[in-house]
């Protein structure tokens, strides 16, 4: 029922387009936060809509109205990127230094990864010994102690947790390498364009008034 009412309202408003243009004023069309289309003689407040446009007398869109907050978000992102670019250029004298920093920082994680892998190897060896004891007792039809069963389960839990840590550490190393690779690519782009930390900073400063 609500949909039918919305359609009827839209048809009624569209049918009045000619009268609205009789005084030369354009019709503004916008969609509110609930997805309902509205028509009027002025743009809504930015909080009222995400999409708005100006229609001509034939009902065709002649202009899209950009909400101010979208422009502000774009400016904020551009400003953040500029700060990151300036910091990147100031941090390195050449692209090779980025590779050196990447290798130096990944070595720490790679050392931790090697330790985790050794820990897993030791746990796996212990697990095999426990399983061998259980198999021997089973073969001799002797009782398997609760202590041995609990030790096996505890060791299995440690192996699973170590596997989780190994996977997380590998992902950390990959992310770190990717970040440095992205920095190097951006650094080379900025250098090729002739940018320096000062040129980026000056480009984003408001012009001085006399």
TAHUZI-V793673 format. One record per residue. N is the residue number from 0. RES is the residue in one letter. SS is DSSP state (a for helix, b for strand, c for the rest). Layout:
# TAHUZI-V793673
n=N res=RES ss=SS
n=N res=RES ss=SS
This chain:
# TAHUZI-V793673
n=0 res=X ss=c
n=1 res=X ss=a
n=2 res=X ss=a
n=3 res=X ss=a
n=4 res=X ss=a
n=5 res=X ss=a
n=6 res=X ss=a
n=7 res=X ss=a
n=8 res=X ss=a
n=9 res=X ss=a
n=10 res=X ss=a
n=11 res=X ss=a
n=12 res=X ss=a
n=13 res=X ss=a
n=14 res=X ss=a
n=15 res=X ss=c
n=16 res=X ss=a
n=17 res=X ss=a
n=18 res=X ss=a
n=19 res=X ss=a
n=20 res=X ss=a
n=21 res=X ss=a
n=22 res=X ss=a
n=23 res=X ss=c
n=24 res=X ss=c
n=25 res=X ss=c
n=26 res=X ss=b
n=27 res=X ss=b
n=28 res=X ss=b
n=29 res=X ss=b
n=30 res=X ss=b
n=31 res=X ss=b
n=32 res=X ss=c
n=33 res=X ss=c
n=34 res=X ss=c
n=35 res=X ss=c
n=36 res=X ss=b
n=37 res=X ss=b
n=38 res=X ss=b
n=39 res=X ss=b
n=40 res=X ss=c
n=41 res=X ss=c
n=42 res=X ss=c
n=43 res=X ss=c
n=44 res=X ss=c
n=45 res=X ss=a
n=46 res=X ss=a
n=47 res=X ss=a
n=48 res=X ss=b
n=49 res=X ss=b
n=50 res=X ss=b
n=51 res=X ss=b
n=52 res=X ss=b
n=53 res=X ss=b
n=54 res=X ss=b
n=55 res=X ss=c
n=56 res=X ss=c
n=57 res=X ss=c
n=58 res=X ss=c
n=59 res=X ss=c
n=60 res=X ss=b
n=61 res=X ss=b
n=62 res=X ss=b
n=63 res=X ss=b
n=64 res=X ss=b
n=65 res=X ss=c
n=66 res=X ss=c
n=67 res=X ss=a
n=68 res=X ss=a
n=69 res=X ss=a
n=70 res=X ss=a
n=71 res=X ss=a
n=72 res=X ss=a
n=73 res=X ss=a
n=74 res=X ss=a
n=75 res=X ss=a
n=76 res=X ss=a
n=77 res=X ss=a
n=78 res=X ss=a
n=79 res=X ss=a
n=80 res=X ss=a
n=81 res=X ss=a
n=82 res=X ss=a
n=83 res=X ss=a
n=84 res=X ss=a
n=85 res=X ss=a
n=86 res=X ss=a
n=87 res=X ss=a
n=88 res=X ss=a
n=89 res=X ss=a
n=90 res=X ss=a
n=91 res=X ss=c
n=92 res=X ss=c
n=93 res=X ss=c
n=94 res=X ss=a
n=95 res=X ss=a
n=96 res=X ss=a
n=97 res=X ss=a
n=98 res=X ss=a
n=99 res=X ss=a
n=100 res=X ss=a
n=101 res=X ss=a
n=102 res=X ss=a
n=103 res=X ss=a
n=104 res=X ss=a
n=105 res=X ss=a
n=106 res=X ss=a
n=107 res=X ss=a
n=108 res=X ss=a
n=109 res=X ss=a
n=110 res=X ss=a
n=111 res=X ss=a
n=112 res=X ss=a
n=113 res=X ss=a
n=114 res=X ss=a
n=115 res=X ss=a
n=116 res=X ss=a
n=117 res=X ss=a
n=118 res=X ss=a
n=119 res=X ss=a
n=120 res=X ss=a
n=121 res=X ss=a
n=122 res=X ss=a
n=123 res=X ss=a
n=124 res=X ss=a
n=125 res=X ss=a
n=126 res=X ss=a
n=127 res=X ss=a
n=128 res=X ss=a
n=129 res=X ss=a
n=130 res=X ss=a
n=131 res=X ss=a
n=132 res=X ss=a
n=133 res=X ss=a
n=134 res=X ss=a
n=135 res=X ss=a
n=136 res=X ss=a
n=137 res=X ss=a
n=138 res=X ss=a
n=139 res=X ss=c
n=140 res=X ss=c
n=141 res=X ss=c
n=142 res=X ss=c
n=143 res=X ss=c
n=144 res=X ss=c
n=145 res=X ss=a
n=146 res=X ss=a
n=147 res=X ss=a
n=148 res=X ss=a
n=149 res=X ss=a
n=150 res=X ss=a
n=151 res=X ss=a
n=152 res=X ss=a
n=153 res=X ss=a
n=154 res=X ss=a
n=155 res=X ss=a
n=156 res=X ss=a
n=157 res=X ss=a
n=158 res=X ss=a
n=159 res=X ss=a
n=160 res=X ss=a
n=161 res=X ss=a
n=162 res=X ss=a
n=163 res=X ss=a
n=164 res=X ss=a
n=165 res=X ss=a
n=166 res=X ss=a
n=167 res=X ss=a
n=168 res=X ss=a
n=169 res=X ss=a
n=170 res=X ss=a
n=171 res=X ss=a
n=172 res=X ss=a
n=173 res=X ss=a
n=174 res=X ss=a
n=175 res=X ss=a
n=176 res=X ss=a
n=177 res=X ss=a
n=178 res=X ss=a
n=179 res=X ss=a
n=180 res=X ss=a
n=181 res=X ss=a
n=182 res=X ss=a
n=183 res=X ss=a
n=184 res=X ss=a
n=185 res=X ss=a
n=186 res=X ss=a
n=187 res=X ss=a
n=188 res=X ss=a
n=189 res=X ss=a
n=190 res=X ss=a
n=191 res=X ss=a
n=192 res=X ss=c
n=193 res=X ss=c
n=194 res=X ss=c
n=195 res=X ss=c
n=196 res=X ss=a
n=197 res=X ss=a
n=198 res=X ss=a
n=199 res=X ss=a
n=200 res=X ss=a
n=201 res=X ss=a
n=202 res=X ss=a
n=203 res=X ss=a
n=204 res=X ss=c
n=205 res=X ss=c
n=206 res=X ss=c
n=207 res=X ss=c
n=208 res=X ss=c
n=209 res=X ss=c
